[in-house]
């Protein structure tokens, strides 16, 4: 699981939520049904996150592919900061995926 911080910069129309919704919600060259399902899970995670967005590894990989494949039409430092947040997201253990052998 990866965690992406949610950023809102005063005076900027670009937020983590708006940028990630745009990247995950569209696909310039189309998408398969499996990709659509994965992207819907990403959109659900974006909508449920307040201070951070938590994505399982498969959805994180899909989001990274979407961001790297998206044709950006504006050069903006805040957008790039959000992209860098995604590309350098921290890995955390998912509570529902704990190893039963490590439980005490």
Backbone as ProteinMPNN parsed JSONL, in Angstrom:
{"seq_chain_A": "XXXXXXXXXXXXXXXXXXXXXXXXXXXXXXXXXXXXXXXXXXXXXXXXXXXXXXXXXXXXXXXXXXXXXXXXXXXXXXXXXXXXXXXXXXXXXXXXXXXXXXXX", "coords_chain_A": {"N_chain_A": [[0.847, -1.165, 0.0], [0.463, 2.263, -0.741], [0.945, 5.654, 0.289], [-0.269, 8.828, -0.439], [0.188, 12.217, 0.035], [-2.338, 14.733, 0.541], [-2.542, 17.73, -1.078], [-3.281, 21.18, -0.91], [-3.001, 24.217, -2.284], [-3.149, 27.521, -1.435], [-4.696, 29.852, -3.524], [-4.125, 28.495, -5.819], [-5.581, 26.738, -8.51], [-5.192, 24.082, -8.662], [-5.289, 21.018, -7.057], [-4.304, 18.165, -5.119], [-6.379, 16.295, -5.292], [-7.855, 17.212, -7.572], [-5.95, 17.0, -9.645], [-5.214, 14.26, -9.564], [-7.707, 13.061, -9.992], [-8.191, 13.882, -12.598], [-6.051, 12.635, -13.95], [-6.493, 9.891, -13.368], [-9.104, 9.52, -14.2], [-9.331, 9.833, -16.953], [-8.215, 8.66, -20.186], [-6.074, 9.117, -22.693], [-5.701, 7.396, -24.881], [-7.679, 5.555, -24.596], [-9.04, 2.78, -22.608], [-8.955, -0.491, -21.128], [-11.548, -2.702, -19.886], [-10.693, -3.842, -17.479], [-8.719, -1.986, -16.74], [-10.388, 0.211, -16.402], [-11.887, -0.612, -14.169], [-9.846, -0.689, -12.23], [-9.121, 2.007, -12.226], [-11.482, 3.14, -11.285], [-11.423, 2.201, -8.665], [-9.236, 3.685, -7.817], [-10.287, 6.295, -8.065], [-12.302, 6.094, -6.137], [-10.715, 5.833, -3.831], [-9.45, 8.316, -3.866], [-11.647, 9.987, -3.442], [-12.332, 9.233, -0.856], [-10.224, 9.951, 0.731], [-8.848, 12.249, 3.077], [-6.635, 13.777, 4.367], [-4.743, 12.254, 3.224], [-4.162, 9.906, 0.58], [-4.765, 6.563, 0.158], [-3.512, 3.838, -1.549], [-3.717, 0.587, -2.893], [-1.076, -1.577, -4.05], [-1.433, -2.397, -6.78], [-3.308, -0.54, -7.784], [-1.882, 1.783, -7.323], [0.246, 1.434, -9.099], [-1.193, 1.553, -11.504], [-2.061, 4.225, -11.371], [0.404, 5.599, -11.458], [1.246, 4.867, -14.037], [-0.8, 6.132, -15.478], [-0.338, 8.842, -14.856], [2.267, 9.196, -15.855], [1.764, 8.742, -18.53], [0.07, 10.729, -19.283], [-0.688, 13.539, -21.296], [0.499, 16.528, -20.454], [-0.629, 19.852, -20.387], [0.187, 22.193, -19.337], [2.793, 23.906, -17.711], [3.533, 23.846, -14.434], [4.544, 24.519, -11.195], [3.249, 23.637, -8.869], [1.595, 21.564, -9.795], [3.618, 19.825, -10.63], [4.789, 19.265, -8.159], [2.755, 17.77, -6.953], [2.67, 15.593, -8.712], [5.246, 14.588, -8.227], [4.863, 13.875, -5.545], [3.204, 11.668, -5.882], [4.845, 9.93, -7.407], [6.848, 9.436, -5.578], [5.632, 8.207, -3.445], [5.12, 6.936, -0.157], [5.578, 3.65, 1.069], [3.462, 1.627, 3.026], [2.464, -0.733, 5.519], [-0.424, -2.565, 4.985], [-3.2, -2.768, 7.097], [-5.044, -4.874, 6.819], [-3.549, -6.76, 5.554], [-1.666, -7.936, 7.157], [0.872, -10.153, 8.275], [-0.066, -13.21, 9.566], [1.649, -14.713, 11.153], [3.199, -12.862, 12.399], [1.66, -11.787, 14.345], [0.971, -11.234, 17.795]], "CA_chain_A": [[0.0, 0.0, 0.0], [1.193, 3.53, -0.818], [0.235, 6.823, 0.809], [-0.007, 10.07, -1.154], [-0.367, 13.336, 0.8], [-3.264, 15.616, -0.177], [-2.065, 19.116, -1.035], [-4.125, 22.273, -1.379], [-2.208, 25.439, -2.198], [-4.003, 28.704, -1.527], [-4.516, 30.636, -4.737], [-3.918, 27.617, -6.976], [-6.756, 25.934, -8.828], [-4.783, 22.685, -8.734], [-5.141, 20.301, -5.795], [-4.0, 16.746, -5.331], [-7.603, 15.619, -5.722], [-8.211, 17.569, -8.949], [-4.938, 16.463, -10.565], [-5.298, 12.799, -9.613], [-8.978, 12.702, -10.637], [-7.997, 14.088, -14.035], [-5.148, 11.598, -14.464], [-7.09, 8.557, -13.241], [-10.416, 9.458, -14.831], [-9.277, 9.84, -18.408], [-7.138, 7.926, -20.843], [-6.031, 9.659, -24.048], [-5.767, 6.331, -25.886], [-8.678, 4.577, -24.177], [-8.649, 1.841, -21.551], [-9.681, -1.745, -21.096], [-12.488, -2.803, -18.767], [-9.891, -4.077, -16.269], [-8.123, -0.707, -16.38], [-11.465, 1.057, -15.893], [-12.179, -1.052, -12.802], [-8.739, -0.243, -11.39], [-9.21, 3.458, -12.118], [-12.618, 3.436, -10.409], [-10.927, 1.999, -7.299], [-8.397, 4.856, -7.532], [-11.185, 7.433, -7.844], [-12.942, 5.879, -4.831], [-9.713, 6.142, -2.802], [-9.27, 9.767, -3.89], [-12.834, 10.586, -2.825], [-12.428, 8.909, 0.569], [-9.07, 10.477, 1.457], [-8.931, 13.638, 3.568], [-5.274, 14.306, 4.414], [-3.895, 11.36, 2.455], [-4.836, 8.937, -0.284], [-4.132, 5.252, 0.306], [-3.75, 2.982, -2.707], [-3.061, -0.721, -2.954], [0.03, -1.544, -5.009], [-1.907, -2.496, -8.165], [-3.913, 0.737, -8.162], [-0.789, 2.755, -7.353], [0.941, 1.224, -10.369], [-2.07, 2.081, -12.554], [-2.015, 5.684, -11.281], [1.72, 6.031, -11.955], [1.194, 4.739, -15.5], [-1.698, 7.169, -15.988], [0.339, 10.141, -14.736], [3.397, 9.24, -16.786], [1.265, 8.715, -19.905], [-0.832, 11.853, -19.532], [-0.071, 14.707, -21.939], [0.262, 17.72, -19.642], [-0.714, 21.022, -21.266], [0.614, 23.372, -18.583], [3.942, 23.755, -16.813], [3.158, 24.483, -13.179], [5.322, 23.926, -10.089], [2.367, 22.942, -7.928], [1.245, 20.286, -10.439], [4.803, 18.959, -10.577], [4.944, 18.82, -6.776], [1.756, 16.704, -6.754], [3.164, 14.436, -9.473], [6.38, 14.04, -7.466], [4.3, 13.2, -4.368], [2.724, 10.352, -6.317], [5.966, 9.089, -7.831], [7.687, 9.091, -4.427], [4.734, 7.83, -2.347], [5.699, 6.026, 0.829], [4.926, 2.352, 1.26], [3.086, 1.281, 4.394], [1.793, -2.021, 5.635], [-1.881, -2.49, 5.028], [-3.643, -3.517, 8.277], [-5.732, -6.111, 6.466], [-2.614, -7.686, 4.939], [-0.617, -8.302, 8.109], [1.279, -11.542, 8.319], [-0.584, -13.807, 10.815], [2.755, -15.237, 11.951], [3.802, -11.777, 13.178], [0.709, -11.367, 15.406], [1.329, -11.766, 19.119]], "C_chain_A": [[0.895, 1.231, 0.0], [0.304, 4.656, -0.309], [0.705, 8.068, 0.069], [-0.608, 11.205, -0.325], [-1.303, 14.177, -0.072], [-2.778, 17.052, 0.034], [-3.133, 20.054, -1.588], [-3.304, 23.533, -1.184], [-3.136, 26.627, -2.407], [-3.665, 29.495, -2.788], [-4.277, 29.8, -5.981], [-5.186, 26.82, -7.246], [-6.458, 24.432, -8.811], [-4.589, 22.112, -7.333], [-4.751, 18.871, -6.121], [-5.228, 16.021, -5.879], [-7.916, 15.938, -7.182], [-7.233, 16.975, -9.962], [-5.062, 14.946, -10.69], [-6.606, 12.329, -10.23], [-8.852, 12.832, -12.157], [-7.144, 12.971, -14.637], [-5.802, 10.221, -14.455], [-8.387, 8.426, -14.036], [-10.402, 9.394, -16.338], [-8.121, 9.015, -18.93], [-7.102, 8.367, -22.302], [-6.181, 8.604, -25.149], [-6.777, 5.251, -25.524], [-8.142, 3.653, -23.095], [-9.482, 0.574, -21.672], [-10.669, -1.721, -19.933], [-11.728, -3.022, -17.464], [-9.234, -2.781, -15.809], [-9.186, 0.239, -15.818], [-11.811, 0.686, -14.461], [-11.103, -0.572, -11.83], [-8.811, 1.268, -11.173], [-10.399, 3.882, -11.254], [-12.212, 3.241, -8.955], [-10.026, 3.172, -6.88], [-9.276, 6.064, -7.228], [-11.905, 7.313, -6.501], [-11.981, 6.232, -3.69], [-9.467, 7.645, -2.721], [-10.43, 10.44, -3.164], [-12.908, 10.337, -1.323], [-11.265, 9.461, 1.389], [-9.275, 11.917, 1.875], [-7.526, 14.265, 3.533], [-4.3, 13.462, 3.597], [-4.761, 10.415, 1.641], [-4.059, 7.64, -0.174], [-4.526, 4.368, -0.876], [-3.021, 1.653, -2.542], [-2.033, -0.678, -4.081], [-0.43, -1.587, -6.46], [-2.506, -1.179, -8.637], [-2.853, 1.84, -8.222], [-0.039, 2.647, -8.679], [0.121, 1.776, -11.539], [-2.033, 3.603, -12.558], [-0.691, 6.228, -11.81], [1.746, 5.954, -13.474], [0.333, 5.84, -16.111], [-1.021, 8.54, -15.946], [1.482, 10.252, -15.739], [2.938, 9.27, -18.241], [0.379, 9.892, -20.275], [-0.1, 12.992, -20.224], [-0.436, 15.973, -21.157], [0.315, 18.944, -20.548], [-0.26, 22.304, -20.574], [1.825, 23.003, -17.739], [3.626, 24.542, -15.54], [3.891, 23.773, -12.047], [4.45, 23.132, -9.124], [1.914, 21.596, -8.509], [2.422, 19.329, -10.347], [5.053, 18.447, -9.167], [3.983, 17.67, -6.468], [2.196, 15.439, -7.485], [4.321, 13.779, -8.721], [5.919, 13.345, -6.192], [3.841, 11.793, -4.727], [3.907, 9.434, -6.617], [6.872, 8.671, -6.677], [6.846, 8.688, -3.21], [5.386, 6.786, -1.45], [4.877, 4.746, 0.925], [4.635, 2.156, 2.74], [2.451, -0.096, 4.375], [0.299, -1.79, 5.724], [-2.359, -3.325, 6.204], [-4.319, -4.838, 7.927], [-4.814, -7.135, 5.817], [-1.464, -8.065, 5.87], [-0.373, -9.808, 8.087], [0.787, -12.149, 9.631], [0.524, -14.335, 11.718], [3.37, -14.147, 12.814], [2.883, -11.297, 14.297], [1.14, -11.998, 16.726], [0.131, -11.959, 19.979]], "O_chain_A": [[1.942, 1.255, 0.646], [-0.918, 4.621, -0.452], [1.902, 8.333, -0.04], [-1.796, 11.164, -0.008], [-1.084, 14.315, -1.275], [-2.626, 17.518, 1.163], [-3.792, 19.763, -2.586], [-2.95, 23.883, -0.059], [-3.821, 26.725, -3.426], [-2.5, 29.768, -3.075], [-4.231, 30.339, -7.087], [-5.797, 26.286, -6.32], [-7.369, 23.612, -8.931], [-3.827, 22.649, -6.529], [-4.858, 18.429, -7.265], [-5.125, 15.229, -6.816], [-8.214, 15.028, -7.956], [-7.647, 16.5, -11.02], [-5.02, 14.408, -11.796], [-6.628, 11.31, -10.92], [-9.35, 11.989, -12.904], [-7.467, 12.43, -15.695], [-5.682, 9.468, -15.422], [-8.727, 7.335, -14.493], [-11.373, 8.943, -16.945], [-7.173, 8.711, -18.205], [-8.002, 8.028, -23.071], [-6.721, 8.887, -26.218], [-6.739, 4.153, -26.079], [-6.974, 3.72, -22.712], [-10.572, 0.577, -22.245], [-10.628, -0.82, -19.096], [-12.089, -2.44, -16.441], [-9.196, -2.502, -14.61], [-8.922, 0.981, -14.872], [-12.008, 1.566, -13.624], [-11.414, -0.103, -10.736], [-8.588, 1.75, -10.062], [-10.318, 4.894, -10.558], [-12.61, 4.026, -8.095], [-10.053, 3.597, -5.725], [-9.043, 6.775, -6.25], [-12.098, 8.311, -5.806], [-12.381, 6.852, -2.705], [-9.295, 8.188, -1.63], [-10.223, 11.355, -2.367], [-13.485, 11.141, -0.591], [-11.317, 9.44, 2.619], [-9.816, 12.719, 1.113], [-7.272, 15.181, 2.75], [-3.181, 13.888, 3.311], [-5.922, 10.161, 1.963], [-2.847, 7.612, -0.384], [-5.708, 4.177, -1.164], [-1.869, 1.604, -2.112], [-2.12, 0.17, -4.969], [0.13, -0.879, -7.297], [-2.247, -0.745, -9.759], [-2.921, 2.726, -9.075], [0.273, 3.661, -9.304], [0.671, 2.39, -12.453], [-1.98, 4.216, -13.624], [-0.678, 7.221, -12.538], [2.221, 6.88, -14.131], [0.69, 6.414, -17.14], [-1.124, 9.311, -16.9], [1.643, 11.281, -16.395], [3.658, 9.778, -19.1], [-0.019, 10.043, -21.43], [0.988, 13.378, -19.796], [-1.58, 16.424, -21.212], [1.209, 19.056, -21.386], [-0.318, 23.382, -21.165], [1.877, 21.932, -17.133], [3.471, 25.763, -15.579], [3.854, 22.545, -11.96], [4.858, 22.084, -8.623], [1.858, 20.6, -7.788], [2.247, 18.155, -10.022], [5.487, 17.308, -8.995], [4.358, 16.708, -5.798], [2.104, 14.34, -6.939], [4.369, 12.555, -8.595], [6.504, 12.34, -5.79], [4.061, 10.846, -3.973], [3.962, 8.3, -6.14], [7.583, 7.671, -6.775], [7.301, 8.814, -2.073], [6.096, 5.89, -1.908], [3.648, 4.767, 0.869], [5.458, 2.478, 3.596], [1.965, -0.56, 3.344], [-0.17, -0.919, 6.457], [-1.969, -4.488, 6.316], [-4.181, -5.818, 8.66], [-5.237, -8.261, 5.551], [-0.399, -8.472, 5.404], [-1.289, -10.61, 7.906], [1.165, -11.676, 10.703], [0.347, -14.395, 12.934], [3.99, -14.439, 13.837], [3.295, -10.477, 15.117], [1.607, -13.136, 16.769], [0.256, -12.399, 21.122]]}, "name": "protein", "num_of_chains": 1, "seq": "XXXXXXXXXXXXXXXXXXXXXXXXXXXXXXXXXXXXXXXXXXXXXXXXXXXXXXXXXXXXXXXXXXXXXXXXXXXXXXXXXXXXXXXXXXXXXXXXXXXXXXXX"}
